[in-house]
Amino acid sequence: MLFASVDAQQVINLLTGEVREGSDAAKPVKTVETLDDGYLVTWEFSEAVVKKDYSFSNCVLWCVPGFMDMMEAGVPALQYKLNWLKVGDLIPSPVKIVESNYVDYNYQLAPTIPAQPIGQHPYDEVQRIPIVPYDGFMPDSVVKELGYDNTDSYTGYYVSPFQYNYEQQTVRAYTKIVYKVTLSGGTTGVKMPLANTPTIEPFTLDGRVATDGARGIVVRGGKKIISNHK
């Protein structure tokens, strides 16, 4: 699907292609099915918010409710979510994507807005830089393994709701992602498959978008700030 421009902020219905003004996009729906040999996780996406990026001409920010922004400098403004799975003593096999549906949109995606740390002293602002050219789609897979933690018996997966092709300026927005986690020994005795970890949502700090990260408060797109936050 082709869209020439974005005025401020729009919501795209990924299933119908309908576009409306606003930011009240429907949240994705996740379901988990328990199988004899593991779990089947399904993500369904129906809408996304497209925001005009005023710092980079003709570029947009593509946003899915509840998903976190990438903050690595020099890459597209992608998003992700961590899915944690409680597996006990069972060892997960490599994750397998069993179904995926998507729609391609012609947009020029903006580069990431890097995290800006806040400490007790002024810091050097992390500059926002253009996307470093690359081939194909990024990320290369919409589901990636974070790894198995045998101490807490959790395994984690990165889920990405969209990919971006830099050369073709194509946003590949997924409407459905289904992946399977196979466990050695099956699911017998596993009573709590999903860890109820809280979602870290962006919030506003002094008029800037911030995230409460593992190492303290970080701010996206902020200026030099003195704060007592640790």
N, C-alpha and C positions, 0 to 999 in steps of 0.2 A: 504494500500500500504506500502511496506517495502523499506526503504532506509538505507543502512549500514553506510554511512558516508557522510560528507560534506567537500568539499575542499574550504575553504575561504568563498565564497558567491555564492549562486545559486538561480535561480528563478524557482518556480514550477507552472506549469499550473494546476490549481485545477480541471479543466474540463476534461483534457486529460491525466494527469499524466506526461506529458513531462517535462523534466528538462533541463535547460540551464545555462551556466555560466553568471554572471552579477548581476545587482541590479535594472534594469529598469522594475519593475513589473507594470502591469496595475492597475490603481486606481479602487476601488470599485465604483459601480454605485448605487445611491439612487434615488428612485422615490416616490412621494406622490400622492395618489389618494383621492379626496374628496368624501365622502359618505354622505348619508342623515343623518346618526347618528354619524359621526366621520371621522376618517382618516385611510387610509391603507398605511403603510410605508413599502417599499420593498428595501432591500439591496441585491445586487448581487456581488459576489466575484469571480474573475477569476484567479488571481495569488497571490502568496506570495513569499517573499524573506526569504531564510534560511541562516543564518550566523553562522559560526563556532565560538564557545565561547572559547577563548584561556585561560581564567582563570579557567574554569571548564572542565576537560577532558571529551571528548565524548559528550559534551552538545552543544546545538544549541540555537540560538535566532530566533524566528519565527516572521516575521514582515509583516504587511499589510500597504501599503501606506496610509498616512493620519490619521492613528490611533495612539493614545498615549500609552506609556508604563506604566504599573503598576510600582509603586515604593515602595510598602509595602515590608519590609524585610521578608525573610523566605517563600515567596510564589513563584510560577512559574512566569516566565517572560511573563505575559499575556498582552493583549492590550485591549483598549476600546475607545469609542468615545461617547461624550455627544450629544444627539439629543434634541434640545429645540423645544417646540411646543407652539405657541401663541394661547390661548384658550379663552381669554376674561373673561367673567363672568361664562362661562360654566364649570362645574365640571367634570373632566375625571374619568371614571370608571377604575378599574384595567386593565392594559395592557394585551392583549391576543396574544400569538404567534399562527398564523393561518397556517403557513407553514415554514418548515425548511429542507434544504438538506445539507448533509455534506459528507466528505470523511475522513477516518481515516488513519493517517500516523504513522509509527513506528519511533519516534525520542525521544531522551532524552532531554527534555527542560531544559534550564539553569534557575537558580534562578534570581529574579529581581536584577537590579542594582539600589540601593537606591539613593534617591536624596541627593545631597550635597549642603547645603546652602552656599551662599557667602555673607559675611558682611564686615564691616570695620576692623574686627579683625580676626586672625586665628581661626579656629574652629576645633573641634575633628571630624575626618573623620568618617562617618557612614560606618561600615564594611559590606561587602557583605557576606551573610551567605547562607548555603545550604537550599534547600527546606525542610520545616518541613513536615513530612509525613502526608497524609490525605487519606480519602477514596473517591472513585468515581471521578467525573469530577469537575474541578474548571474552571470558576464559575459554580454554579449549574444551572444557566439560562443565555442564551445569550442576553436577554433583561430584564433589571431591572429598576424599577421606581426610579427616583431621588426624586420626590415629587412635590407637587403643591405649587406655590408661589402666594398667593392671593393678594399680594401687586402689583406685576408686571404682574399678570395674565399669567404666563408661567408654563408649566409643562415639566419636563425633564426625559430622559431615557438614561441609559447606554446600549450601544450595543457592544457586544464582538464578534469579527470575528472568534474566535476559543476557544476551551476548552482544558484542559490537564488532563489526568489521570496519577497520579504519579506512582501507582503500576504497571500499564501495559506499561508505557512510550509511551502513545498514544496521539498524537496531533489530535484533532477532528476539522478539518478545514471546515468551512461552505462555501458553494457556493451560498446559498440563505437563507435569513431570511425575513419573512413577519410578521409584527405585526400590530394589530389594536388598535387604541385609540378610545374608545366610549365616546361621550360627551353628558351630560344631556341637553336636549333641541335641539339636532341636531346641524348642522353647519350653520343654517340660520343667516346671519349677520356677520359671521366671514370672513373677507376679506383677512387676512394675516395669514394663518395657521402656517407657519414656520418662526421662528425668524432667521434673517440673522446674526447670531453670527459668528465672525471670528474663523477659526480653528487655534489652537495653535500648530505650527509645531516645531519640534526640530531644533536647530541650533548649530553652533560650537562656543565655547568661549575658547580662549587660547588652542585650540587643543582638547578640550573635548566636549562631547555632552551635551548640556544644554537645558533647557526649561524655558521660561518666565512665571513663575507661578503666582498665585494670590498674594502671599506674597513676590514677588521679584524673583530674579534669582536663580535657582537651577541647580546644575550640577550633572550628572550621571557619576560615576566612576572617579571623580576628586580627586586631592590631596589637601593639605592645601593651600589655596589661600587667598591673601589679595586683596580686591577689594573695590572700592568706590561705587559699585552698591548697591542700596537699594531695 
